[in-house]
Amino acid sequence: MFRGTQTGRVDDKGRLKLPALVRSRVVEEYREPKVFITSLDGEEVKVFPLREWDDVETSLSNKSPDGNEADGEIKQKILFQVNRFGAEETLDNQGRILVPAVLREAAGMRGEVKILWQSNHLLVMSAARFEEAAEANRLTAIDKRYAANLGV
């Protein structure tokens, strides 16, 4: 999709304004502006292109290959949380989507936000939470050696 971190905004009406690059890449890749916006914990916002979310829902409806008895219970908890915080939205022509009020409040989504592409969704964090996460995820010397072995 895109690399690096993009800066977006959540306006006074609770709409997340995606940068033009992000919006165009989502529409280009998925051919539709529909998304599912949600969270597992109310701290980070996840924006899934609808096609990607459909795949996630399919995974949640399938049994685990190991037949774990707790599997169904855990999947139900996940579904409860994503539906608690979630809503299906459509990107408008200006690249805006409404962040559900419960999620907006829990995640502190006001003003500047940071946006990262995470395999099958956009990860959106308030600027303050992003800085906290950046500090918490600093690489150690061992991490840097591992990265070097990967060619980074």
Disulfide bonds with the S-S distance in Angstrom:
none
